[in-house]
Amino acid sequence: ATGLSLVDAVALVEDLNEVRVANKIQREKFEKAQRKALLLPHCARSHMDKRCMADFKADIPAYQCRSCRESCLINRATALGKAKGYDVYVIPGGACAERILKDKKYDGVVGVACGMELKMGLGLLKKLDIPGQGIFLTKNGCSNTSLNLQNLARVL
């Protein structure tokens, strides 16, 4: 048993499908974008305390990864994004995404998040007319979350 009710399981599958369809619809326009951002969830940092050396920049608003741990998923995802020419932001939530996207004028976005945040992100990208690609976390929970780096590399 998954611990999910049938209704919750169906909702999860619907969310996965909604993001998958949006990704397919937007892929061609996204690939043509010249200035892209990668939005990563701060909950995937190896440590959510002072052991994480990331600096929070309130004016952006995002954490700036300082690559302090080789094993940290955010460090590795940040390196992938930067190697592909993305500006990378480690954000605490969707409200930060709106401010970054409005201020920085990106024309393409990849967001990694839980289903709820990805669905909110789809609405934001539609409102701002920015093509994007959403990647689900492989483990949710607001801390100690996980993402698939191979999937991220493929989408980037």
Secondary structure by P-SEA (a helix, b strand, c coil): cccccaaaaaaaaaaaaaaaaaaaaaaaaaaaccbbbbbbbccccccccccccccccccccbbbbcccccccaaaaaaaaaaaacccccccccaaaaaaaaaaaccccccccccaaaaaaaaaaaaaacccbbbbbccccccccbbbcaaaaaaac
